[in-house]
Amino acid sequence: MRARLIEAVEIAPGVRHFVFEAPELPRLSFTPGQFVSLSGAVDGKTITRAYSIASPPSAGNRFELCLNRVDLGTFSPHLFDLAPGATVEMGAPLGTFTLREPLRDSLLVATGTGIAPFRSMLMTRLNLDSPAITLLFGVRHESHLLYREEFEALSRQYPQFRFWPTLSQPGPGWKGRAGRVQAHLPEALGGRTDIDIYLCGLQAMVDEVRQVLKGMGFDRKQIRYEKYD
Ligand SMILES: Cc1cc2nc3c(=O)[nH]c(=O)nc-3n(C[C@H](O)[C@H](O)[C@H](O)COP(=O)(O)OP(=O)(O)OC[C@H]3O[C@@H](n4cnc5c(N)ncnc54)[C@H](O)[C@@H]3O)c2cc1C
């Protein structure tokens, strides 16, 4: 099937929020956390890459992605060059990086565009009765805190949702958390090991955090993760 670009908006330096639609479908059905594969011809070769859906399932066939332009990358620059109305090939949503049922107290850890599946999950599942959920979100600079206003609004709306952004290279005006996500795990968990953990981002972060959690006594089954590279 095809995906047609509706619009792409720059939300941080080198990062865009893409709105697509799947014109052949009345409705795109997926579980929050799943990804779609997009394909296109780059320099005469067909390239396919996976992208987590960043929006909640809706009544229609629109869906949103959050992408960074990988310098010297093959496909992400191609997507950044698409004009509204252009189409790319798309596979049906796939993946097992979804929330466990029943939803329990959870810690979501993202770096960079690894925030995408969590935006979908949180927009779908947060309500006044949901369990306690902490979103620990690591980026380098304040300007890279993707969807910050949305997560801040959710944390005001739902007292059991904590939004913990942390900057690895904070500017002088930053008064919030600093350092890598790893530094904030003990405080986020508060000594508990009965919490479900979800990790999304580049391999280095995911592997390191899994290692730390294992050292804290977490079982492998309690940790779900998606590696982007
Ligand atoms: C299940 C899954 C979901 C994904 N979801 C997203 C998403 O929501 N948003 C997104 O931007 N990417 C996502 N990715 C990564 C995406 O599939 C591509 O790898 C990325 O766009 C780079 O492709 P490229 O062809 O431009 O680079 P390539 O020519 O393939 O070069 C790959 C290089 O880029 C690095 N890289 C890969 N992903 C990233 C990234 N996000 N940030 C920085 N460096 C990266 C790799 O380490 C590698 O060195 C996802 C990957 C997987 C497996």
Ligand as a Chemical Component Dictionary entry (heavy atoms), coordinates in Angstrom:
data_LIG
# 
_chem_comp.id                   LIG 
_chem_comp.type                 NON-POLYMER 
_chem_comp.pdbx_formal_charge   0 
_chem_comp.three_letter_code    LIG 
# 
loop_
_chem_comp_atom.comp_id 
_chem_comp_atom.atom_id 
_chem_comp_atom.alt_atom_id 
_chem_comp_atom.type_symbol 
_chem_comp_atom.charge 
_chem_comp_atom.model_Cartn_x 
_chem_comp_atom.model_Cartn_y 
_chem_comp_atom.model_Cartn_z 
_chem_comp_atom.pdbx_ordinal 
LIG C1  C1  C 0 11.505 -0.712 14.709 1  
LIG C2  C2  C 0 12.213 0.587  14.331 2  
LIG C3  C3  C 0 11.548 1.789  14.488 3  
LIG C4  C4  C 0 12.199 2.980  14.127 4  
LIG N1  N1  N 0 11.536 4.170  14.335 5  
LIG C5  C5  C 0 12.161 5.337  14.033 6  
LIG C6  C6  C 0 11.506 6.584  14.308 7  
LIG O1  O1  O 0 10.358 6.626  14.801 8  
LIG N2  N2  N 0 12.162 7.721  14.004 9  
LIG C7  C7  C 0 13.434 7.700  13.457 10 
LIG O2  O2  O 0 13.966 8.796  13.202 11 
LIG N3  N3  N 0 14.068 6.550  13.226 12 
LIG C8  C8  C 0 13.464 5.369  13.473 13 
LIG N4  N4  N 0 14.104 4.183  13.212 14 
LIG C9  C9  C 0 15.396 4.208  12.494 15 
LIG C10 C10 C 0 15.115 4.206  10.966 16 
LIG O3  O3  O 0 14.565 2.952  10.586 17 
LIG C11 C11 C 0 16.389 4.420  10.134 18 
LIG O4  O4  O 0 17.398 3.564  10.607 19 
LIG C12 C12 C 0 16.881 5.857  10.201 20 
LIG O5  O5  O 0 15.907 6.743  9.608  21 
LIG C13 C13 C 0 18.202 5.989  9.436  22 
LIG O6  O6  O 0 18.013 5.547  8.125  23 
LIG P1  P1  P 0 18.917 6.106  6.952  24 
LIG O7  O7  O 0 18.651 5.269  5.736  25 
LIG O8  O8  O 0 18.745 7.586  6.787  26 
LIG O9  O9  O 0 20.373 5.866  7.488  27 
LIG P2  P2  P 0 21.370 4.681  7.084  28 
LIG O10 O10 O 0 21.998 4.966  5.767  29 
LIG O11 O11 O 0 20.675 3.382  7.240  30 
LIG O12 O12 O 0 22.452 4.883  8.237  31 
LIG C14 C14 C 0 22.178 4.284  9.462  32 
LIG C15 C15 C 0 22.924 5.018  10.539 33 
LIG O13 O13 O 0 22.016 5.874  11.204 34 
LIG C16 C16 C 0 22.017 5.590  12.584 35 
LIG N5  N5  N 0 20.628 5.810  13.040 36 
LIG C17 C17 C 0 19.548 5.031  12.829 37 
LIG N6  N6  N 0 18.447 5.577  13.370 38 
LIG C18 C18 C 0 18.833 6.737  13.916 39 
LIG C19 C19 C 0 18.155 7.746  14.608 40 
LIG N7  N7  N 0 16.803 7.703  14.815 41 
LIG N8  N8  N 0 18.888 8.794  15.052 42 
LIG C20 C20 C 0 20.217 8.869  14.812 43 
LIG N9  N9  N 0 20.910 7.943  14.167 44 
LIG C21 C21 C 0 20.226 6.887  13.715 45 
LIG C22 C22 C 0 22.505 4.193  12.720 46 
LIG O14 O14 O 0 23.237 4.011  13.913 47 
LIG C23 C23 C 0 23.450 4.048  11.548 48 
LIG O15 O15 O 0 24.746 4.459  11.899 49 
LIG C24 C24 C 0 13.493 2.969  13.583 50 
LIG C25 C25 C 0 14.148 1.736  13.414 51 
LIG C26 C26 C 0 13.536 0.565  13.784 52 
LIG C27 C27 C 0 14.264 -0.742 13.600 53 
# 
loop_
_chem_comp_bond.comp_id 
_chem_comp_bond.atom_id_1 
_chem_comp_bond.atom_id_2 
_chem_comp_bond.value_order 
_chem_comp_bond.pdbx_ordinal 
LIG C1  C2  SING 1  
LIG C2  C3  SING 2  
LIG C2  C26 DOUB 3  
LIG C3  C4  DOUB 4  
LIG C4  N1  SING 5  
LIG C4  C24 SING 6  
LIG N1  C5  DOUB 7  
LIG C5  C6  SING 8  
LIG C5  C8  SING 9  
LIG C6  O1  DOUB 10 
LIG C6  N2  SING 11 
LIG N2  C7  SING 12 
LIG C7  O2  DOUB 13 
LIG C7  N3  SING 14 
LIG N3  C8  DOUB 15 
LIG C8  N4  SING 16 
LIG N4  C9  SING 17 
LIG N4  C24 SING 18 
LIG C9  C10 SING 19 
LIG C10 O3  SING 20 
LIG C10 C11 SING 21 
LIG C11 O4  SING 22 
LIG C11 C12 SING 23 
LIG C12 O5  SING 24 
LIG C12 C13 SING 25 
LIG C13 O6  SING 26 
LIG O6  P1  SING 27 
LIG P1  O7  DOUB 28 
LIG P1  O8  SING 29 
LIG P1  O9  SING 30 
LIG O9  P2  SING 31 
LIG P2  O10 DOUB 32 
LIG P2  O11 SING 33 
LIG P2  O12 SING 34 
LIG O12 C14 SING 35 
LIG C14 C15 SING 36 
LIG C15 O13 SING 37 
LIG C15 C23 SING 38 
LIG O13 C16 SING 39 
LIG C16 N5  SING 40 
LIG C16 C22 SING 41 
LIG N5  C17 SING 42 
LIG N5  C21 SING 43 
LIG C17 N6  DOUB 44 
LIG N6  C18 SING 45 
LIG C18 C19 SING 46 
LIG C18 C21 DOUB 47 
LIG C19 N7  SING 48 
LIG C19 N8  DOUB 49 
LIG N8  C20 SING 50 
LIG C20 N9  DOUB 51 
LIG N9  C21 SING 52 
LIG C22 O14 SING 53 
LIG C22 C23 SING 54 
LIG C23 O15 SING 55 
LIG C24 C25 DOUB 56 
LIG C25 C26 SING 57 
LIG C26 C27 SING 58 
# 
